[in-house]
Amino acid sequence: MSENTIRAGLAFLYGPEAGARAWEKARATLAAFANAAPPRPQTPPSERDAILITYGDMLREPGVAPLRTLARFAEARLDGILSGIHVLPFYPYTSDDGFSVVDYRAVNPELGGWEDVAALGRRFSLMFDAVINHVSASSQYFQGFLRGDPAWRDLAVVVDDPDDPRLARVTRPRALPLLTAFQTVDGIKQVWTTFSADQIDLNYASPAVLLEILDVLLEYVRRGARLIRLDAIAFMWKTLGTPCVHLPQTHRIIQILRAALDLAAPGTVLITETNVPHADNVSYFGDGTNEAQLVYNFALPPLIVDAFRKGDARALTGWARTLRLPSNQTTFFNFLASHDGIGLNPARGILPEAEVLTLAAGTRARGGFVSDKAMPDGSRSPYEMNINFMDAIAPEPSAPGPARLAQRMVAAHAIMLALQGVPGLYFHSLFGSRGWVEGVELLGYNRAVNREKLALSRLDDELADPAGLRRRVFDGLSALLRARAAHPAFDPFSPQEVLDLGPAVFAVRRAHRGDRVTCIVNVTGAAQSAPVDSLGAHDLVTGRAIDLSGGALSLEPFQVIWASDAPLPS
């Protein structure tokens, strides 16, 4: 079926004749990969899987390649806690902190080399970024386009009339010009640049572009990628007169890439990054077998922020009870924070617009920033909260001490870790960082607030303080991660039952292979009583027996209980 999927997809995109020619080239690419690197079947994700999200140089030490520092630190601190590491784009780049790639096939020499990536992969499964919607204006691809190189003459999307009224329908993720003028050998051309003038959208209407990207993904697998993140994938195909997002051709491209990887490297996991409303986001599961195995659960972060700010989990509970997966081969990639901000669009349609705007206002009140996007009518709308996650859920206007802050952080992550899916933890969340507000002024963009680079010596010193914020957060999250890894109930594909125990509490029950765990979190700063008449024997978090005297469960502020049906360990 994989071959048929590729052939049919190429014919759909390019027509029968051009599609057939593209298939012959794709088949040769797959054969060359198989000859160079025999397939290495991978096991599907399990409850033991949790992934660190980090830049390659998030930690620094003098005279050492940052990727080497990361590998040594991860082996010392994270072995047995996390199974995988997502290294954000580690390729040579010109802007956007790595997301304007100059060379897909090279490691940024400021970070290290391929040998350092391989060293990182000896203990941890690796997720590589495939930044394949766009490429740097300085890349060999685009420079070839400017020179009129026949191989890359069709690399970019060119619009003949920059005043074409159909452009007004295009979805704009940022408040920046959609087109950028470039001087080429054939004169000035208006080139499609969705994200910035330095990020040239690739023209997938050219079979040569798609075939090159397929070869790049196979190179990533050969270099050790178990998971491949498809960045900004929703914008890949352009058809004037449409919003140019989530088009059928985009889904066909993903199906082609999935089928090719199924043939060449079975078990390689595709994960789609589409920071859009939930219904559009989950469309990238396809039919449950033919597109992404994992989809970022973008609605989760803003809904958890909403729950903790209001002390009311009703919106979160209501949404979580609607979650459905198209097959037992797909699941969510759950996260609360990343290198980007907390998207507001995924909450639209779940929260009323007034509450979305309240989230934005609350972010500013906590010292964060809000980024806008351009609307078709020329107005601007809040798009993303740029704030450290701990700051996002901290009480306003003043934050409590380390113990209470850590308690909130662990409680929020306990919800994320309990839900159906594979969890991802951002570096700064796992290690209890606060926002880098001065970085925004220093670097000139809002997302810098959550991208501070740390000296290894500083982080080691701060983690050595058992009463400090970093140590409290790290220890609390580590305990949850170890408990999760030990219980099949948390299998990413196993079903979940979201319980309604009142507005102050979020509760979900997970069960798999005879193991059952009920996860209950108080999202408020006050003691609560949850109406539960039956619950597991003991709490995985504390190891203590659970007291249901009076037919209710007593919860301290921001308390987490993971109640297991297994007997209390002796």
Secondary structure, DSSP 8 states (H G I E B T S, - for coil): -HHHHHHHHHHHHH-HHHHHHHHHHHHHHHHHHHHHS---------TT--EEEE-TTSEE-TTS-HHHHHHHHHHHHTBTTBSEEEE---S-BSSGGGTSBS-TTS--TTT--HHHHHHHTTTSEEEEEE--SEEETTSHHHHHHHHT-GGGTTSB-EES-TT-GGGGGS--SSSS-SEEEEEETTEEEEEE-SSBTTEEEB-TTSHHHHHHHHHHHHHHHHTTEEEEEETTGGG----TTS-SSS-HHHHHHHHHHHHHHHHHSTT-EEEE---S-HHHHGGGGTTSSSS-SEEE-TTHHHHHHHHHHHT--HHHHHHHTT---SSTT-EEEE-S--SS-EESGGGBTTB-HHHHHHHHHHHHHTT-EEEEEE-TTS-EEEEEEES-HHHHHS-SSS---HHHHHHHHHHHHHHHHHSSSEEEEEHHHHTT----HHHHHHHSSGGGGG---EEHHHHHHHHT-TTSHHHHHHHHHHHHHHHHHT-GGG-TTS-EEEE---TTEEEEEEEETTEEEEEEEE-SSS-EEE--S---SEETTT--B---GGGSEEE-TT-EEEEESS----
